[in-house]
Amino acid sequence: MSKRPRLSFWQIWNMSFGFLGIQFGFALQNANVSRIFETLGAEIDSIPILWIAAPVTGLIIQPIIGHMSDNTWTRLGRRRPFFLVGAILASLALIFMPNSPTLWVAAGMLWIMDASINVSMEPFRAFVGDMLPSEQRTKGFAMQSFFIGTGAVIASALPYILTEWVGIANQAPEGEIPPSVQYSFYIGAIVFISAVLWTVFSTKEYSPQQLKAFDDAEKGNTNAENSSSSNEAIRPAKFFLKNSIVWIVLGAALSLLVWYMDWDAELYILTVGLFVFGALLLLSGILIKMGLPKNGLTVIANDLFSMPRTMGQLAVVQFFSWFALFAMWIYTTAAVTKHVYGTTDTASELFNEGANWVGICFAVYNGVAAIVAFLLPVIAKYTSRKITHSISLIAGGLGLFSIYFVTNPLHLLISMVGVGLAWASILSMPYAILAGALPSNKMGTYMGIFNFFIVIPQILAASLLGFFTRVLFQGEAVYSLMLGGASMVLAAILVFIVHDKDDVKA
C-alpha cells in the first residue's frame, strides 16, 4: 500500500465544511455571552469566573473524546460519530441559551453548550491528520481556518444584521435578552447541525486497517521522535505516585494561602485545579498497581508526560496566544461600550449599539481570517511556518493594544485586521507544525492533550483578569485588552524556540 493519497480541493472542502457550523456556534458564544451575562445582572469583574465553564469543559472533554475517537470504529466511521453527537447537543444548547431566565441558568447553559461544541471540534483536528498526507496538512488546516472565519463573520454580525436589515428589536426590558440575540442563536442551531451533517455524509473515513497500511508505508518518513512516541510504554506506578504528591501538596498549600490571605475566590480555580490534577495522577498510579494500566485515564496521563518535543515547545506559544484571545473575548464588549461609547448602562440604547458593534468587530477579524487563510500557506512556502506565525501574532498583539487609542468606533475595524491575521494563523500554523510530530495512532489523544495549553491560559485568565480589572486597572476593561496584546507579542517571540521537523529549509 502506498502513502495516503492526495485529496482534491473539493474533498478537502467537504471534510472541513462542518467547521463552518462549529464556528458559527462558537462565534455566537464569544460575541454574545458576556452581553447575556451583563444583561442578567453580572458585575463586570465577575464575568471571567462565569466564563470558566468553557475552558474547564475543554480541559476535561477534549482529551477524553480524542482518546475515544482514536479507539472507535463504527459503521459511521472513527471521528464522524463524535461530530454528529456534538452537533445535536450543541444545537439544542444554542436554542435554550438565550432563553435563560437567570444568570446561574445562563452559566449552566454555557457549560453544556461548550461541552457539546468540544465533542464536535476535537475530532475535526485529528481528522486532518487521518485523511491528508503531510504535504497537504497545512492546506487542510488552512481550509478549516477559512470555514472558521466565514462562519464567525456571519454569526458575529447576526444580531446587527437582524436589527438593521430585518428590523428585529435590539432592546428588551431590563433583565431580558433582546430578540435580535435570541433569533441569532436559533439560526446558529440550524447552521451548526446542517454543516456537520454535510461533512458526515460527504466524507468517507479510512478504516483502521487502511490507516495502519498508510502508516507502514510512511515509516521511512517518520522520525525517531514520532516513532518513539507512538510506542511509549506505560510508566511504572511509582512515577505517577511520586508526581501526584508534588501536585497535591502544591495545590493544597496554595489553596490554604488564598484562604489565609483572603484573596479573590477565583484563585481557587487555579489552586484546586492543581490539587485535582495531582489526585488524577494518584488514581492513575493506583490503577497501575491494581494491574489495570491500559485504562483511558492512565493512557492519557502517560501520553501527557511523553509528548513529543515539538508539542512541548508549541505549548508555550499557545499559552500566551490564547491568554490574549481569552482576554479579548471576555472584555471587548465592556471595553468598547465604556471606553469608546462611554456607557455602562446595559439597558440603554447606546450600550446595545456598542455591543452590536462588537459583533461587527468580531465579524471583521473573522472575515480577515477567512480571506488570509489561503494566503498563509503561500507565505509559509516562501519563508517558513514559524516566521509566518510570528508575524501574524505581532499583528494581532498590536491590534489589541491599539484599541486603547481608538475614539471613533469605525477605527476599531483597523485594529481587528491585525487580530484577524493572528486568528487565522493560530487556527492553522501550530496544528500544521504539530501534526507532523505526532504518531498517527494517537493523533486524537495528542490533539486533545494539546488543548490543555489552550485551556490552561484561559483558566488563568478567568482566575486573574477579574482581579486585575477591578484592582489594578480600576474597572477599565480596555487595560485587560492591552495586557492581552502584550501576551500575544510575547508568543510571537517564543515561536522561534519551536522545532518544525517538516521545515525543509531549517
N, C-alpha and C positions, 0 to 999 in steps of 0.2 A: 504494500500500500504506500502511496506517495504522501507527501505532506498535505496539510489542509489545503483544499482548492481555494483559489482567489474567488471572491464573490463579486457580482456585478454591482453597479451603483444602486439599482433598484432593489436588489436583495439586501444590501446594507440599509437602504431606506426602510424597507418593510420591517427588518428586525429591530430597528431603532424607533419606529413610529410610536410605540407605546409610551416612550418618554415624553411625548407631547402631552398626553393625558396626565402622567405622573407630575410633570412640572406645572401643569395647569392647576392642579390641586395644591401643590407646594407653594406656588406664587400667590394664590388666593390667601393661603395661610400667612405667608410672610408679610403681605401688604395690608392685611385687614385684621389680624388677630389682636395686635396692640390696640387698634381702634375699638374693637369689640370689648376688650378688657376695660379700656378707659370709659367707654360708654356705660358699662355695667358697674362702674364705681371704683375701679382700681386706681390707687395712687401711683404717681409717676415712678417712685423708687421701688414699688412692689411688682412692676411689670416683669423684670427679669426673672424673679422667682416663679411667676406664673408660667413663663416660657420654658421652665426647666423640664417640662414634660417631653418636649421634642428631643433634646439631646439624650436624656436618660433612656427614653424609649429606644432610640437608635443604638445606644451602647449595649443594650440587652438584646434587642431583636436581631440586628444585622448579622453578628457572628453566628447566632443560632440558625437563622434562615440560610446563611451561607453554607454552614456545615450540613444542614439538612438537604439543601439542594445539590451539594456535591455527592450525596449518597442516596439520591432519589431517582427512580426511573419508573414512570407510569406510561399509560397509553398516550397521554398528552405530552410527555417528554420529561425533561430534567428540571429546567427552570420555569417553563410556562405555567405549571400548576400554581406556582407562587405568584407569578404575575397576576393571574386571574383572581385568586382568593383575595389578595391585597387590594385589587381594584374594586371588587364588590364591596368590601368592608369600608374602604376609603370613600367610595361614592355615597354610601349610607351616612357616613360621618359628616360629609360635606352638606348633606341635606339638613341634618339636625343641628350643626354648629351655630348657624345664625339665628336659630330659634331658642337659644339658651335663655332661660328666664332669669338666671342669677349668675354671678361671677364664678362660683365654685362649679356650676354645671358647665360653663364655657371652658374652664380649665380642664375639667374631666374629658370633655369632647375633644379638646386639643390633644390630649394624651391618646385617645382612641384613634383619632384621625392620623396622628403622626406614626403610631404603631402600624397602621394599615398601609400608609404610604411606604414605610420602610420595608414591609413584606414584599411589595412590588418592586421597589427600587433596587435593593441589594443584588438580586439575581441578574438584573439587567447589566450591571458592571461585569459580572463573571461571564455573561452571555457573549460579550465581545471576545473574551479570551477563548471561549469554547469554539466559536464559529469562524474566526478570522485567523489567517496566518500572520506572523509577526509583522510583516511589512505592510499589512493593511490595518493594524490596530489603531494607529494614530488617526487614520481616516474614520475608523469606526467610532472612536470616542469623539471625534470632531462632529460626526453626524448626530450623536447623542446631544452634543452641545448645541447644535442647530435647533433640534426639536425642543430642548430645554429653553432656549432663548425665545423661539417662536411661541411656544405655549405660554411662557411667562409674560410676553408682551401683551397678549390679548387678555390674559387673566388679570394682570396688574391694572390694566386700564379699564376693565369691565365696569366697575361702579361709575366711573366718569362717563363712559360711553352710554350706559343705560340712563344716566341723568341728563346728559347734554343732547344726546341724539334721539333717545326714545321717550324721554320725559318722565321717567320713573322718579319718584321722590327721593331726595338725598338726605332728608331730615326726618326725625321721628321724635315723639315725646321723650323727655329725659328718661334715661334708663332703658330705652328700646333701640334695637338695631334698625337702621334705615332700610327701607325696602330695596334700594339700589344694591346694598350689600347682600341682602337675602337672596335676591334673584341671581346675583353673580355666583353665589355658592351653588344654587340649583343647576345653573348652566354648567358649572365646573364638574358636578357629579356626572352629568350626561357625557361630557367630553372625556372625562377620565376613563370610564368603563368602555366607551366606544373605541378610543385609541388603543387601549390594551388588547381588546378583542381583535383588532386589526392585526397586531403582531402575533397573537396566539394562533390565529387561523391562517396567516400568510407565510409563516416561517416554520420550517421543519428542522428539528434539532438532530444532531448526530447522536447515535446510540453510544452507550459506554464502550462497546466493542470497537466502534469506529474511532472514537476518541483515543482509545488505547493504541490502536494501529497508527493513527496520526502521530501520537507521542513517540512510538517506537521508531517511526520514520524520521522524526525530527531530532532524535537523540544526538546525532552528530553535531547539531547546532545548539545543544543545551550545555551551558557552562557548569562548572563544578558547584557554584552557588545554588543553581536551580536544582541540580540532581540531589545534592545532599539534603536540601530542604524537603524534597518530596519523600525521602526515605528515612526521615528523622525518627528514631525510636523514642518511645515514651520514657521520659526521665524517671529516675527512681523516686520512690515516695519521700525519701529524706530531703530531696531538693525542694519539693513543694512545701513540706512541713517547715523546713528552715526558713524559706522565704515568707511563709504565711505569718510567722511570729513577728517578723520585721514590720510587715504592713499592719497587722492587728495592733501592735504596740504603738506604732506611729499614729494610726487613726484614733485610737483611744486617747493618747496623750494630747493630740491637737484638739480633740473634742472637749476634753477637760479644760484646756487652755481657753477655748472660746467661751465655755461656761463661766470659768473663774473671772475672766476679764470682761464678761458681759458684752461681748462683741455681737455683731449682727447675726441673727439666727440663720441667714442664708449661708453662712460659712459652714454650718453643719452639713450641708450638701457635700462639700468637699471632704470634710474630715470623716464623716460617716461612710462616704464612698470608699475612702482608703481602708477603713475597717472591714467593709463588706468584701472588698477585693481580697484582703487577707483571709477572710473566712472562706471564700470560694477556693483559694489555694489550699487551705487546710482540708476542705472537703475533698479536693482532688487527691491530696496525699493519702487520706483515709481510704478512699475508694481503691487506690492502687494497692495499699496494704491488704485490702479485703480480696484482692485478686480480680479487680474489675478495672483494668487500665484503659480499656477501649471505649469508655462512656464518652458522650459528647462533651461534657464539661472538662474532663481531663485532656481530651484531644485538643480542644480549643486553647486551654491554658498552656499546654505543651507547645503548640504552634506559635503562641504569642512569644514565648521565650526563645523560639527557634526561627524567628522571622529572618528573611534574607537581609543582607547588609543594606541594599538599596532601599528596602522598605523602611528600615530604621532611620535612614538619612532623610527620606521623604517625610517621615512622621514629624520631624522638627519643622520643616517648611509648612506642612499642613496645619500644625498647631497655630502658628502666628497668622496664617492666611485666614483660617476660619474664626479665630478670635475677632478679627477685623469685620468679617462678614456678619457675625452674630451681633456685634455692636451696632452695625448698620441696620439690621432687621429689627432690632429692639427699639432703637432710639431715633430713627429717621422721622417718624411721624411726630414725636414730641419735639424734636429739634426744629423741624421745619415750621410747625404750627406756632411755636413760641418765638424762635429766633428770626424767622422770615415774615410770618403773618402776624406775630405779636399778640397771640391769644392762647389761653389755656382752658377756655370755656367749651367743654365738649358738646354742649347743646347749641352752640352758636353757629350761624351760617358761615362765618369766617373760618372757624375751626374745621368744619366739614369740607369747606372749599380747599383748605390746606391739606387735609387728609386725602382728598381725591387727587390733589396734585402730586402727593407722594406716590400714589398709584401710577400716575403718568411717568414720574421719575423712574420708578421701578420698571415700567414698561420700556422706557428708553434704554436703560442699561441692559435689559434682557434682549432688546432689539439689536443693540450694538453687538451683543454676544452672538446672536444668531447670524449676523452679517459677517463677522470676522471669524466665525468658527472654521470655515473652509480656507481662510487666509493663513491661519496659524500653522497648519502643516506645511504650507509653502515657505513661510518664513523659517520654520524649523529645518526644512530641507537645505536652505542656503546658509543657515547659521548652526543652530543646534536646538534641541528641545529645551535645554536648560537656559540658554540665552533668551529664547522666546518667552519662556515662563517668567524670567526675571524682569524683562522689560514690561511685560503685562502687569505684574504685581506692582511695580513702581508707578505705573499709570493709575492703577486703582487706588494706591495709597495717596497720591497727590489729589485724586478726585475727591476722596473722603475729606482730606484736610482742607480743601478749598471751600467746602460748604460754609465754614466759619465766615468767609469773606463775602458771601452772597447776600444781597439785599433785594434783588429782583427775582421772583420765582422762576422766570424763564432761564436765568443763568444757571439754575440747578441742573438743567439738562446738559450743560457743558461738563459739569462735574461727573454726571452719570456716564459720559462717554468713556472716561478713564476706568470707572468701576466696571463697565460692560466688557472692556478689553480684559481686565483681570478675571472677571467671572468666566468668560469663555475659556481662558487658559486653565483656571482652577478646575474646570469640569473635564478637561481633556488631557493636558500635558502630564500631570502626576500619574494618571491612570495608564497612559501610554507607556511611560517610563517603567511603572510598576509591573505591568502585565508581562514584560519580557523577563522579569526577575523571579516570577512565581512558577512553582510546579503546577501543571495543569490539573492534576488530580486533587489539588487543594485550592483551586482558583477562587471558589465561592467563600471558603473559610477565611482565606487571607484577605479577600476584598472586604469581608465583614470585620475582621480584626483591624484592617486599615481605617475603618470607620471610627475606631477608638480615637484616632488622632484628629478626627473632625469633631467628635463629641466632647472629648475632654476639655478643649479650649472653650466650647460652648457652655459646659458646666461651670468652668472657671469664670466665664463672663457673667453667667447668671448669678454666681455667688458674689462677685466683686463689683460689677458695674453699678448695681443699685447703691452700694455704699459709696463708691467713687462719685456718682452723680449727685447724691444727696449731701455728702460731707465735703469732699474735695472740690467738686465743681459747683456746689451751692445750687443744685437743681437745674443747671444749664446742660441740657442733654447734648448740645452741639459739641461740648468738650469730649464727650464719650465717643463721638464720631471722629474727632481729631486723634484721640487715642487709638482708635481702630486704624486710621490712616498710617500712623507711625508703626503699628504692628505689621501692616502689610508691606511696608518698605523694608522692615527687618527680614521678613520672609523672603523678599526678593534677593537680599544679600546672601541668605543661607542656602539658596538654590545651588550655589556653586560648590557646596560640600557633597552634593549628590553624585553617585556613580551611575551613569546611564550605560548599561552594558551593550545596548543596541546602537549607541552613538559611534558609528564607524570613524568619524573624524577624530574623536577622542582616542 
